[in-house]
Amino acid sequence: MPLFEVNKVQTNTRFSGMGVRNVHERIVRLFGEPYGVFLYSEPDTYTTVQIRFPLVPGTDRKGQEE
């Protein structure tokens, strides 16, 4: 089930998902459409969450020790 479609199916709950939506919208505003929060769900089976960011040059810490 794509992001934000869940609210159309669910009834009134304590948690509306607004925090996830806000994070998604901020990421899209900063980096563009290919990035953001993506939720895939099969009821009573699984939920997968992907948070996509671009690789910012100079921030890759692979192979570096802290």
N, CA, C and O atoms as a Tinker XYZ file with bonds, in Angstrom:
   264  protein
     1  N      0.853000   -1.176000    0.000000    73     2
     2  CA     0.000000    0.000000    0.000000    64     1     3
     3  C      0.903000    1.244000    0.000000    63     2     4     5
     4  O      1.725000    1.389000    0.905000    81     3
     5  N      0.776000    2.133000   -0.974000    73     3     6
     6  CA     1.635000    3.311000   -1.050000    64     5     7
     7  C      1.460000    4.248000    0.133000    63     6     8     9
     8  O      0.451000    4.218000    0.837000    81     7
     9  N      2.472000    5.077000    0.328000    73     7    10
    10  CA     2.487000    6.044000    1.415000    64     9    11
    11  C      1.236000    6.913000    1.391000    63    10    12    13
    12  O      0.828000    7.387000    0.331000    81    11
    13  N      0.636000    7.120000    2.532000    73    11    14
    14  CA    -0.507000    7.991000    2.775000    64    13    15
    15  C     -1.837000    7.422000    2.301000    63    14    16    17
    16  O     -2.874000    8.025000    2.575000    81    15
    17  N     -1.856000    6.305000    1.613000    73    15    18
    18  CA    -3.125000    5.668000    1.261000    64    17    19
    19  C     -3.736000    5.000000    2.477000    63    18    20    21
    20  O     -4.948000    4.787000    2.528000    81    19
    21  N     -2.911000    4.671000    3.453000    73    19    22
    22  CA    -3.372000    3.982000    4.654000    64    21    23
    23  C     -4.419000    4.811000    5.376000    63    22    24    25
    24  O     -5.398000    4.259000    5.876000    81    23
    25  N     -4.237000    6.124000    5.443000    73    23    26
    26  CA    -5.184000    6.976000    6.159000    64    25    27
    27  C     -6.577000    6.925000    5.560000    63    26    28    29
    28  O     -7.550000    7.168000    6.275000    81    27
    29  N     -6.714000    6.620000    4.282000    73    27    30
    30  CA    -8.020000    6.517000    3.652000    64    29    31
    31  C     -8.760000    5.270000    4.132000    63    30    32    33
    32  O     -9.990000    5.242000    4.159000    81    31
    33  N     -8.001000    4.238000    4.511000    73    31    34
    34  CA    -8.581000    2.958000    4.911000    64    33    35
    35  C     -8.856000    2.933000    6.406000    63    34    36    37
    36  O     -9.887000    2.416000    6.836000    81    35
    37  N     -7.945000    3.487000    7.206000    73    35    38
    38  CA    -8.068000    3.410000    8.653000    64    37    39
    39  C     -9.152000    4.357000    9.163000    63    38    40    41
    40  O     -9.467000    5.376000    8.549000    81    39
    41  N     -9.697000    3.982000   10.292000    73    39    42
    42  CA   -10.646000    4.866000   10.962000    64    41    43
    43  C     -9.849000    5.805000   11.859000    63    42    44    45
    44  O     -8.619000    5.778000   11.854000    81    43
    45  N    -10.536000    6.622000   12.616000    73    43    46
    46  CA    -9.885000    7.592000   13.478000    64    45    47
    47  C     -9.021000    6.890000   14.531000    63    46    48    49
    48  O     -9.529000    6.130000   15.355000    81    47
    49  N     -7.717000    7.152000   14.494000    73    47    50
    50  CA    -6.791000    6.557000   15.456000    64    49    51
    51  C     -6.013000    7.656000   16.151000    63    50    52    53
    52  O     -6.044000    8.816000   15.739000    81    51
    53  N     -5.320000    7.279000   17.201000    73    51    54
    54  CA    -4.538000    8.241000   17.972000    64    53    55
    55  C     -3.372000    8.787000   17.150000    63    54    56    57
    56  O     -3.035000    9.966000   17.255000    81    55
    57  N     -2.757000    7.928000   16.332000    73    55    58
    58  CA    -1.610000    8.333000   15.528000    64    57    59
    59  C     -2.046000    8.439000   14.074000    63    58    60    61
    60  O     -2.436000    7.442000   13.465000    81    59
    61  N     -1.981000    9.629000   13.523000    73    59    62
    62  CA    -2.487000    9.860000   12.173000    64    61    63
    63  C     -1.428000    9.708000   11.094000    63    62    64    65
    64  O     -1.767000    9.717000    9.911000    81    63
    65  N     -0.148000    9.569000   11.458000    73    63    66
    66  CA     0.903000    9.465000   10.449000    64    65    67
    67  C      1.409000   10.812000    9.984000    63    66    68    69
    68  O      2.186000   10.874000    9.030000    81    67
    69  N      1.004000   11.875000   10.611000    73    67    70
    70  CA     1.433000   13.208000   10.192000    64    69    71
    71  C      2.940000   13.388000   10.312000    63    70    72    73
    72  O      3.534000   14.096000    9.499000    81    71
    73  N      3.569000   12.770000   11.296000    73    71    74
    74  CA     5.021000   12.896000   11.443000    64    73    75
    75  C      5.745000   12.314000   10.250000    63    74    76    77
    76  O      6.685000   12.926000    9.742000    81    75
    77  N      5.328000   11.143000    9.791000    73    75    78
    78  CA     5.930000   10.506000    8.621000    64    77    79
    79  C      5.689000   11.366000    7.390000    63    78    80    81
    80  O      6.598000   11.567000    6.586000    81    79
    81  N      4.500000   11.862000    7.240000    73    79    82
    82  CA     4.176000   12.724000    6.092000    64    81    83
    83  C      5.032000   13.981000    6.094000    63    82    84    85
    84  O      5.538000   14.384000    5.046000    81    83
    85  N      5.201000   14.608000    7.255000    73    83    86
    86  CA     6.029000   15.819000    7.353000    64    85    87
    87  C      7.472000   15.534000    6.979000    63    86    88    89
    88  O      8.094000   16.319000    6.264000    81    87
    89  N      8.008000   14.424000    7.453000    73    87    90
    90  CA     9.386000   14.056000    7.115000    64    89    91
    91  C      9.507000   13.827000    5.613000    63    90    92    93
    92  O     10.451000   14.311000    4.988000    81    91
    93  N      8.567000   13.097000    5.030000    73    91    94
    94  CA     8.575000   12.843000    3.590000    64    93    95
    95  C      8.566000   14.154000    2.806000    63    94    96    97
    96  O      9.372000   14.334000    1.894000    81    95
    97  N      7.674000   15.057000    3.148000    73    95    98
    98  CA     7.555000   16.316000    2.428000    64    97    99
    99  C      8.809000   17.174000    2.561000    63    98   100   101
   100  O      9.196000   17.849000    1.606000    81    99
   101  N      9.444000   17.158000    3.718000    73    99   102
   102  CA    10.677000   17.934000    3.906000    64   101   103
   103  C     11.816000   17.366000    3.072000    63   102   104   105
   104  O     12.580000   18.121000    2.471000    81   103
   105  N     11.937000   16.035000    3.029000    73   103   106
   106  CA    12.983000   15.405000    2.216000    64   105   107
   107  C     12.758000   15.725000    0.740000    63   106   108   109
   108  O     13.706000   16.065000    0.033000    81   107
   109  N     11.513000   15.621000    0.267000    73   107   110
   110  CA    11.202000   15.921000   -1.139000    64   109   111
   111  C     11.515000   17.380000   -1.447000    63   110   112   113
   112  O     12.078000   17.677000   -2.501000    81   111
   113  N     11.165000   18.288000   -0.556000    73   111   114
   114  CA    11.443000   19.713000   -0.771000    64   113   115
   115  C     12.945000   19.981000   -0.869000    63   114   116   117
   116  O     13.383000   20.802000   -1.674000    81   115
   117  N     13.728000   19.283000   -0.045000    73   115   118
   118  CA    15.177000   19.503000   -0.037000    64   117   119
   119  C     15.891000   18.853000   -1.216000    63   118   120   121
   120  O     16.800000   19.448000   -1.795000    81   119
   121  N     15.480000   17.618000   -1.581000    73   119   122
   122  CA    16.261000   16.832000   -2.528000    64   121   123
   123  C     15.528000   16.470000   -3.817000    63   122   124   125
   124  O     16.174000   16.021000   -4.764000    81   123
   125  N     14.213000   16.644000   -3.894000    73   123   126
   126  CA    13.462000   16.336000   -5.102000    64   125   127
   127  C     12.646000   15.056000   -4.982000    63   126   128   129
   128  O     12.726000   14.339000   -3.985000    81   127
   129  N     11.867000   14.788000   -6.008000    73   127   130
   130  CA    10.904000   13.680000   -6.013000    64   129   131
   131  C     11.468000   12.271000   -5.822000    63   130   132   133
   132  O     10.796000   11.450000   -5.198000    81   131
   133  N     12.664000   11.942000   -6.323000    73   131   134
   134  CA    13.106000   10.544000   -6.155000    64   133   135
   135  C     13.401000   10.170000   -4.696000    63   134   136   137
   136  O     13.589000    8.994000   -4.382000    81   135
   137  N     13.439000   11.153000   -3.822000    73   135   138
   138  CA    13.824000   10.914000   -2.430000    64   137   139
   139  C     12.624000   11.107000   -1.510000    63   138   140   141
   140  O     11.642000   11.752000   -1.876000    81   139
   141  N     12.719000   10.535000   -0.300000    73   139   142
   142  CA    11.640000   10.678000    0.673000    64   141   143
   143  C     11.433000    9.407000    1.458000    63   142   144   145
   144  O     12.323000    8.560000    1.531000    81   143
   145  N     10.258000    9.271000    2.046000    73   143   146
   146  CA     9.883000    8.111000    2.849000    64   145   147
   147  C      8.876000    7.293000    2.038000    63   146   148   149
   148  O      7.868000    7.822000    1.569000    81   147
   149  N      9.159000    6.006000    1.881000    73   147   150
   150  CA     8.296000    5.135000    1.098000    64   149   151
   151  C      7.887000    3.935000    1.948000    63   150   152   153
   152  O      8.740000    3.217000    2.470000    81   151
   153  N      6.587000    3.724000    2.083000    73   151   154
   154  CA     6.041000    2.632000    2.881000    64   153   155
   155  C      5.330000    1.647000    1.966000    63   154   156   157
   156  O      4.533000    2.040000    1.115000    81   155
   157  N      5.620000    0.380000    2.148000    73   155   158
   158  CA     4.947000   -0.682000    1.409000    64   157   159
   159  C      4.423000   -1.664000    2.445000    63   158   160   161
   160  O      5.172000   -2.125000    3.306000    81   159
   161  N      3.140000   -1.983000    2.362000    73   159   162
   162  CA     2.548000   -2.820000    3.389000    64   161   163
   163  C      1.565000   -3.815000    2.787000    63   162   164   165
   164  O      0.796000   -3.497000    1.881000    81   163
   165  N      1.617000   -5.004000    3.313000    73   163   166
   166  CA     0.634000   -6.038000    3.007000    64   165   167
   167  C     -0.025000   -6.361000    4.346000    63   166   168   169
   168  O      0.619000   -6.935000    5.223000    81   167
   169  N     -1.305000   -6.001000    4.517000    73   167   170
   170  CA    -1.960000   -6.199000    5.812000    64   169   171
   171  C     -1.782000   -7.616000    6.359000    63   170   172   173
   172  O     -1.914000   -8.604000    5.636000    81   171
   173  N     -1.484000   -7.681000    7.629000    73   171   174
   174  CA    -1.269000   -8.938000    8.360000    64   173   175
   175  C     -0.075000   -9.742000    7.855000    63   174   176   177
   176  O      0.057000  -10.918000    8.195000    81   175
   177  N      0.802000   -9.129000    7.045000    73   175   178
   178  CA     1.959000   -9.858000    6.528000    64   177   179
   179  C      3.263000   -9.128000    6.822000    63   178   180   181
   180  O      4.106000   -9.646000    7.553000    81   179
   181  N      3.443000   -7.930000    6.262000    73   179   182
   182  CA     4.696000   -7.202000    6.449000    64   181   183
   183  C      4.503000   -5.716000    6.147000    63   182   184   185
   184  O      3.518000   -5.307000    5.533000    81   183
   185  N      5.468000   -4.930000    6.595000    73   183   186
   186  CA     5.577000   -3.521000    6.235000    64   185   187
   187  C      7.045000   -3.238000    5.981000    63   186   188   189
   188  O      7.900000   -3.599000    6.790000    81   187
   189  N      7.340000   -2.594000    4.860000    73   187   190
   190  CA     8.699000   -2.197000    4.518000    64   189   191
   191  C      8.741000   -0.678000    4.448000    63   190   192   193
   192  O      7.879000   -0.046000    3.837000    81   191
   193  N      9.758000   -0.102000    5.085000    73   191   194
   194  CA     9.935000    1.345000    5.058000    64   193   195
   195  C     11.277000    1.644000    4.416000    63   194   196   197
   196  O     12.302000    1.099000    4.826000    81   195
   197  N     11.274000    2.508000    3.409000    73   195   198
   198  CA    12.510000    2.979000    2.788000    64   197   199
   199  C     12.592000    4.483000    2.995000    63   198   200   201
   200  O     11.628000    5.210000    2.754000    81   199
   201  N     13.759000    4.942000    3.445000    73   199   202
   202  CA    14.020000    6.374000    3.554000    64   201   203
   203  C     15.162000    6.649000    2.589000    63   202   204   205
   204  O     16.284000    6.183000    2.792000    81   203
   205  N     14.871000    7.403000    1.545000    73   203   206
   206  CA    15.854000    7.639000    0.476000    64   205   207
   207  C     16.399000    9.061000    0.551000    63   206   208   209
   208  O     15.654000   10.041000    0.570000    81   207
   209  N     17.749000    9.135000    0.592000    73   207   210
   210  CA    18.491000   10.391000    0.552000    64   209   211
   211  C     19.528000   10.284000   -0.557000    63   210   212   213
   212  O     19.994000    9.186000   -0.860000    81   211
   213  N     19.898000   11.408000   -1.168000    73   211   214
   214  CA    20.996000   11.347000   -2.119000    64   213   215
   215  C     22.326000   11.257000   -1.349000    63   214   216   217
   216  O     22.411000   11.667000   -0.192000    81   215
   217  N     23.346000   10.720000   -2.004000    73   215   218
   218  CA    24.678000   10.706000   -1.410000    64   217   219
   219  C     25.281000   12.087000   -1.609000    63   218   220   221
   220  O     25.475000   12.527000   -2.742000    81   219
   221  N     25.574000   12.766000   -0.518000    73   219   222
   222  CA    26.145000   14.103000   -0.583000    64   221   223
   223  C     27.663000   13.955000   -0.651000    63   222   224   225
   224  O     28.247000   13.317000    0.225000    81   223
   225  N     28.327000   14.529000   -1.672000    73   223   226
   226  CA    29.781000   14.390000   -1.799000    64   225   227
   227  C     30.505000   14.831000   -0.527000    63   226   228   229
   228  O     30.168000   15.848000    0.079000    81   227
   229  N     31.500000   14.046000   -0.143000    73   227   230
   230  CA    32.290000   14.372000    1.041000    64   229   231
   231  C     31.713000   13.852000    2.338000    63   230   232   233
   232  O     32.297000   14.077000    3.397000    81   231
   233  N     30.569000   13.153000    2.290000    73   231   234
   234  CA    29.969000   12.657000    3.521000    64   233   235
   235  C     30.057000   11.148000    3.651000    63   234   236   237
   236  O     29.634000   10.589000    4.663000    81   235
   237  N     30.600000   10.481000    2.644000    73   235   238
   238  CA    30.722000    9.011000    2.692000    64   237   239
   239  C     31.826000    8.646000    3.676000    63   238   240   241
   240  O     32.979000    9.026000    3.474000    81   239
   241  N     31.495000    7.922000    4.728000    73   239   242
   242  CA    32.455000    7.581000    5.781000    64   241   243
   243  C     32.970000    6.161000    5.620000    63   242   244   245
   244  O     33.645000    5.655000    6.516000    81   243
   245  N     32.674000    5.506000    4.511000    73   243   246
   246  CA    33.087000    4.138000    4.292000    64   245   247
   247  C     34.610000    4.039000    4.344000    63   246   248   249
   248  O     35.319000    4.772000    3.656000    81   247
   249  N     35.089000    3.133000    5.161000    73   247   250
   250  CA    36.530000    2.937000    5.280000    64   249   251
   251  C     37.220000    3.889000    6.231000    63   250   252   253
   252  O     38.435000    3.798000    6.408000    81   251
   253  N     36.496000    4.789000    6.842000    73   251   254
   254  CA    37.078000    5.730000    7.793000    64   253   255
   255  C     36.722000    5.303000    9.211000    63   254   256   257
   256  O     35.619000    4.821000    9.470000    81   255
   257  N     37.660000    5.483000   10.113000    73   255   258
   258  CA    37.381000    5.169000   11.511000    64   257   259
   259  C     36.991000    6.438000   12.233000    63   258   260   261
   260  O     37.477000    7.522000   11.911000    81   259
   261  N     36.119000    6.300000   13.202000    73   259   262
   262  CA    35.678000    7.462000   13.973000    64   261   263
   263  C     36.628000    7.730000   15.108000    63   262   264
   264  O     36.424000    8.673000   15.874000    81   263
